Amino acid sequence: MRLGIFLGFLIGAAIASLLGSAETPKPGEEPGGIVGKLKRQAEEARAAAREAAEQKQAEMLRDWDRTRHHDVADH
């Protein structure tokens, strides 16, 4: 499930990036207006997904290490 969320964030970021490169600001409009906000949100989502993946990896490593030490103690 977390992998799906992570992939969703990456796809959303890619779409926002494509939209941002295709759109030019209108006269009097702040550069990056809505597109800039979307890009920032995509970056934040990507960072959150990366952090969640790192936490999951750390959790899996702890479980593996715990199992490994338990197996060694049994032998």
VEXDREN-2710 file (C-alpha; in Angstrom, 1 decimal):
% VEXDREN-2710
k/r/px/py/pz
1/MET/0.0/0.0/0.0
2/ARG/2.8/2.4/0.8
3/LEU/4.4/1.6/-2.5
4/GLY/1.2/2.6/-4.2
5/ILE/1.1/5.9/-2.3
6/PHE/4.7/6.6/-3.2
7/LEU/4.1/5.8/-6.8
8/GLY/1.1/8.1/-6.8
9/PHE/3.1/10.9/-5.4
10/LEU/5.8/10.4/-8.1
11/ILE/3.2/10.3/-10.9
12/GLY/1.5/13.5/-9.5
13/ALA/4.9/15.2/-9.3
14/ALA/5.7/14.2/-12.9
15/ILE/2.4/15.6/-14.1
16/ALA/2.8/18.8/-12.2
17/SER/6.3/19.2/-13.7
18/LEU/5.0/18.6/-17.2
19/LEU/2.2/21.1/-16.7
20/GLY/4.7/23.6/-15.3
21/SER/7.1/23.4/-18.2
22/ALA/4.3/23.8/-20.7
23/GLU/2.6/26.8/-19.1
24/THR/3.9/30.4/-19.3
25/PRO/2.8/33.1/-16.9
26/LYS/0.3/35.6/-18.1
27/PRO/1.2/39.4/-18.0
28/GLY/0.8/40.6/-14.5
29/GLU/0.6/37.1/-13.0
30/GLU/3.2/36.0/-10.6
31/PRO/5.6/33.5/-12.2
32/GLY/4.8/30.0/-11.0
33/GLY/1.4/30.9/-9.5
34/ILE/-0.7/27.8/-9.4
35/VAL/1.9/25.7/-11.2
36/GLY/4.5/26.7/-8.6
37/LYS/2.1/25.7/-5.8
38/LEU/1.5/22.4/-7.5
39/LYS/5.3/21.9/-7.8
40/ARG/5.8/22.7/-4.2
41/GLN/3.1/20.3/-3.1
42/ALA/4.6/17.6/-5.3
43/GLU/8.0/18.2/-3.7
44/GLU/6.5/18.0/-0.3
45/ALA/4.6/14.9/-1.2
46/ARG/7.8/13.3/-2.6
47/ALA/9.7/14.2/0.6
48/ALA/6.9/12.7/2.7
49/ALA/6.9/9.5/0.6
50/ARG/10.6/9.3/0.8
51/GLU/10.5/9.7/4.6
52/ALA/7.8/7.0/4.8
53/ALA/9.8/4.7/2.6
54/GLU/12.9/5.2/4.8
55/GLN/11.0/4.5/7.9
56/LYS/9.5/1.4/6.4
57/GLN/13.0/0.3/5.4
58/ALA/14.4/0.9/8.9
59/GLU/11.5/-1.1/10.3
60/MET/12.1/-4.0/8.0
61/LEU/15.9/-3.9/8.8
62/ARG/15.1/-4.0/12.5
63/ASP/12.8/-7.0/12.0
64/TRP/15.3/-8.8/9.9
65/ASP/18.1/-8.1/12.4
66/ARG/15.9/-9.3/15.3
67/THR/15.0/-12.5/13.4
68/ARG/18.6/-13.0/12.5
69/HIS/19.8/-12.7/16.1
70/HIS/16.9/-15.0/17.2
71/ASP/18.0/-17.6/14.7
72/VAL/21.6/-17.4/15.7
73/ALA/20.6/-17.8/19.4
74/ASP/18.6/-21.0/18.5
75/HIS/21.6/-22.7/16.9
END
